[in-house]
């Protein structure tokens, strides 16, 4: 097991935070906050059992997901908008490492063998400390890094010996759309480099155990947005041509409009079946055969409520 350096001595230390592509440079130990408005503590919005991930991730028993509060991207349409908008205090901001570990271990003790970190790009030192703590307590789950794809390559390199499965988004191929919806016109370039690094580390093969559960590899997610079929088509072409059509793809139709986009057409409506069908057809044309597509009827299932103790239906 690789040793975890103290949070304060990591090469991308929180004293001068450059963890993510925003590179704010603030001293989070001194109480300063950059784009993510997150300090140096364990800013956790929820630790919960989740059965709604891809079949190879959550399976029958589910995954223990640690949802970090706030975000380095802050998409207007985010289904986790209650915790990702960076506008409110985080419910679990004062959690101690011991309390975090105990909550995780209680879920793992029910037979769950995997631990996911959701929106971890701005919280990597804390993630390291959590992994080390639960390992010292005798738990060694499969570690899943579930990010928005807006990750810094230098940070990802430090994760190579710690993360078993990467589960990133590739949201945008269109910089104009990325700027409009996430304030990040550099997203296509940044995410392309980040996925390239994840691909270097894990390759295009998803390694499964005898139960069909992922133990090592890369799964790339893409959410098809209403009125943005061209963005999705180009995203798939990038993944096929720059990485590989053999990688595992999760093509999602679960888009649901939230209050923040009520006056922002076409995002204020649901995805149309014919829009998703166009993207599925391109996926097939490009030769993707590994992964999943979604049924439209399942969209409501993925809408969490982080005001509840258990945000997702379990």
ZAVEX-962073 format. One line per 5 residues: number of its first residue (from 1); their letters; for each residue x, y, z of C-alpha. Coordinates in steps of 0.25 Angstrom, whole numbers, padded with zeros to 4 digits. Each point is the difference from the previous one (the first is absolute). Last residue first. Layout:
<nodes>
NUM> A> X Y Z; ...
</nodes>
This chain:
<nodes>
314> XXXXX> -0129 0010 -0008; -0006 0013 -0006; 0010 0010 0001; 0003 0012 0009; 0000 -0008 0013
309> XXXXX> 0000 0010 0012; -0009 0008 -0009; 0003 0015 -0004; 0009 -0006 -0010; -0011 -0004 -0009
304> XXXXX> 0005 -0009 -0011; -0006 -0001 -0014; 0005 -0013 -0007; -0013 -0008 0001; -0008 0011 -0007
299> XXXXX> 0008 -0003 -0013; -0003 -0015 0000; -0012 0001 -0010; 0010 0005 -0011; 0008 -0013 0000
294> XXXXX> 0015 0001 0000; 0012 -0004 -0008; 0011 -0008 0005; 0014 -0005 -0002; 0009 -0007 -0010
289> XXXXX> -0004 0000 -0014; 0005 0013 -0006; 0002 -0002 -0015; -0001 0015 -0005; -0013 -0003 -0007
284> XXXXX> -0006 -0006 0013; 0003 0013 0008; -0005 0008 -0012; -0013 -0008 0001; -0001 0002 0015
279> XXXXX> 0002 0015 -0002; -0011 0001 -0010; -0009 -0008 0009; 0002 0009 0011; -0005 0012 -0008
274> XXXXX> -0012 -0008 -0005; -0004 -0004 0014; 0000 0015 0004; 0008 0004 0012; -0009 0007 0010
269> XXXXX> -0003 0015 0000; 0006 0012 0007; 0013 -0002 -0007; -0005 0004 -0013; -0003 0011 0004
264> XXXXX> 0006 0007 0013; -0011 0006 0008; -0002 -0012 0009; 0015 -0003 -0001; 0003 0003 0015
259> XXXXX> -0013 -0007 0005; 0004 -0014 -0005; -0001 -0007 -0014; 0001 -0015 0000; 0011 -0007 -0009
254> XXXXX> 0000 -0015 0002; 0003 -0004 -0014; 0014 -0005 0003; 0011 -0006 -0009; 0009 -0008 0009
249> XXXXX> 0012 -0004 -0008; 0011 -0011 0003; 0012 0002 -0009; 0001 -0008 -0013; -0004 0012 -0009
244> XXXXX> 0014 0005 0004; 0007 0013 0005; 0001 0011 -0010; -0009 -0006 -0011; -0011 -0007 0008
239> XXXXX> 0000 0010 0011; 0001 0012 -0009; -0011 -0005 -0009; -0009 -0002 0012; 0002 0014 0005
234> XXXXX> -0003 0005 -0014; -0013 -0007 -0001; -0004 0005 0014; 0003 0014 -0003; -0008 -0001 -0013
229> XXXXX> -0012 -0006 0008; -0001 0013 0009; -0014 0003 0000; -0003 -0007 0012; 0013 -0006 0007
224> XXXXX> 0005 -0014 -0002; 0008 -0004 0012; 0014 -0006 -0003; 0006 -0010 0010; 0014 -0006 -0002
219> XXXXX> 0003 -0013 0007; 0015 -0003 0003; 0007 -0012 0006; 0001 -0009 0012; -0009 -0008 0009
214> XXXXX> -0013 0001 -0008; -0011 -0009 0005; -0004 -0012 -0010; -0002 -0010 0012; 0013 -0007 -0004
209> XXXXX> 0008 0013 0001; 0001 0010 -0011; 0011 0007 -0007; -0004 0012 -0009; 0009 0000 -0012
204> XXXXX> 0004 0013 -0007; 0012 0003 0008; 0001 0003 0015; 0011 0010 0002; 0002 0005 -0014
199> XXXXX> -0015 0001 -0001; -0001 0008 0013; 0011 0010 -0006; -0008 0001 -0013; -0013 0002 0007
194> XXXXX> 0007 0012 0007; 0006 0006 -0013; -0013 -0001 -0007; -0007 0006 0012; 0009 0012 0000
189> XXXXX> -0002 0003 -0015; -0015 -0002 0000; -0001 0007 0013; 0007 0013 -0004; -0012 0008 -0002
184> XXXXX> -0003 -0002 0015; -0011 0008 0006; -0009 -0013 0001; -0012 0002 -0009; 0004 0012 -0009
179> XXXXX> 0015 -0003 0000; -0002 -0015 -0003; -0010 0003 -0011; 0010 0010 -0007; 0011 -0010 0002
174> XXXXX> -0007 -0011 -0007; 0005 -0015 0003; -0007 0001 0013; -0004 -0010 0011; 0010 -0011 0000
169> XXXXX> -0003 -0005 0014; 0010 -0008 0008; -0001 -0014 0007; 0014 -0004 0003; 0001 -0014 0006
164> XXXXX> 0011 -0005 0009; 0005 0014 0006; 0012 0000 0009; 0012 -0004 -0007; -0003 0010 -0012
159> XXXXX> -0005 0011 0009; 0012 0009 0000; 0000 0000 -0016; -0015 0005 0001; 0005 0013 0008
154> XXXXX> 0010 0003 -0011; -0010 -0002 -0011; -0010 0010 0006; -0014 -0005 0000; -0013 0006 -0006
149> XXXXX> -0005 -0014 -0004; -0012 0002 0009; 0005 -0011 0010; -0003 -0013 0006; 0013 -0006 0005
144> XXXXX> -0004 -0015 0004; 0009 -0007 0011; -0002 -0015 0001; -0001 -0003 0015; 0011 -0002 0009
139> XXXXX> -0005 0000 0015; 0009 -0004 0012; -0001 0013 0008; 0013 0005 -0006; -0006 -0002 -0013
134> XXXXX> -0012 0009 0004; 0010 0011 0005; 0009 -0001 -0013; -0012 0002 -0009; -0006 0011 0008
129> XXXXX> 0014 0008 0000; 0001 -0002 -0015; -0014 0005 -0002; 0003 0012 0008; 0012 0003 -0008
124> XXXXX> -0008 -0001 -0013; -0011 0009 0004; -0001 0010 -0012; -0002 -0011 -0010; -0008 -0009 0009
119> XXXXX> -0014 0002 -0006; -0004 -0014 0004; 0009 -0009 0008; -0004 -0014 -0002; 0003 -0012 0010
114> XXXXX> -0002 -0014 -0004; -0002 -0014 0007; -0014 0002 0006; -0003 -0012 0009; -0008 0008 0011
109> XXXXX> 0014 0003 0007; 0003 0009 -0012; -0011 0009 0005; 0004 0001 0014; 0015 0002 -0005
104> XXXXX> -0004 0012 -0007; -0007 0007 0012; 0011 -0004 0009; 0011 0006 -0010; -0007 0013 -0001
99> XXXXX> -0002 0001 0015; 0015 -0003 0002; 0004 0010 -0010; -0008 0011 0007; -0013 0006 -0006
94> XXXXX> -0001 0015 0001; -0004 0002 -0015; -0011 -0010 0001; -0011 0009 -0003; 0007 0008 -0011
89> XXXXX> -0002 0015 0001; -0008 0006 -0012; 0003 0006 -0013; 0011 -0010 -0006; -0011 -0005 -0010
84> XXXXX> 0004 -0015 0002; -0008 -0004 0012; -0014 0003 -0003; 0003 0000 -0015; 0003 -0015 0000
79> XXXXX> -0008 -0002 -0013; 0009 0010 -0006; -0007 0009 -0011; 0008 0013 0003; 0013 -0007 0001
74> XXXXX> 0009 0003 0012; 0014 -0004 -0005; 0009 0000 0012; -0011 -0005 0009; -0006 0001 0013
69> XXXXX> -0002 -0011 0011; 0007 -0013 -0001; -0010 -0012 -0002; 0006 -0013 0006; -0006 -0011 -0007
64> XXXXX> -0001 -0014 0006; -0003 -0009 -0012; -0012 -0009 -0002; -0003 -0014 0004; -0006 -0005 -0014
59> XXXXX> 0010 0006 -0009; 0005 0014 0004; 0012 0002 -0010; -0002 -0011 -0010; -0015 0003 -0001
54> XXXXX> 0003 0015 -0002; -0004 0009 0012; -0014 0000 0006; 0002 -0009 0012; 0006 0010 0009
49> XXXXX> 0003 -0002 0015; 0002 0014 0007; 0011 0009 0005; -0006 0014 -0003; 0004 0015 -0001
44> XXXXX> 0014 -0002 0004; 0010 0012 0002; 0011 -0007 0008; 0008 0012 0003; 0010 0008 -0008
39> XXXXX> -0010 0011 -0005; -0010 0000 -0011; -0005 0012 -0008; 0002 -0008 -0013; 0005 0012 -0007
34> XXXXX> 0010 0003 0010; -0001 0000 0015; 0008 0006 0011; -0001 -0005 0014; 0015 -0001 0003
29> XXXXX> 0001 -0015 -0003; -0006 0003 -0014; 0011 0009 -0004; -0004 0005 -0013; 0007 -0003 -0014
24> XXXXX> -0013 0000 -0008; 0006 -0011 -0010; -0014 -0001 -0007; 0005 -0013 -0006; -0001 -0007 0013
19> XXXXX> 0010 -0003 0011; 0007 0014 -0001; -0003 0004 0015; 0012 0007 0006; -0001 -0004 0015
14> XXXXX> -0009 -0011 -0005; 0012 -0008 -0005; 0003 -0004 -0014; 0013 -0007 0004; -0007 -0006 0012
9> XXXXX> 0006 0005 0013; -0012 0006 0007; -0009 -0012 -0003; 0010 -0009 0007; 0007 -0010 -0010
4> XXXX> -0008 -0013 -0002; 0009 -0012 -0001; -0002 -0010 -0012; -0006 -0013 0004
</nodes>
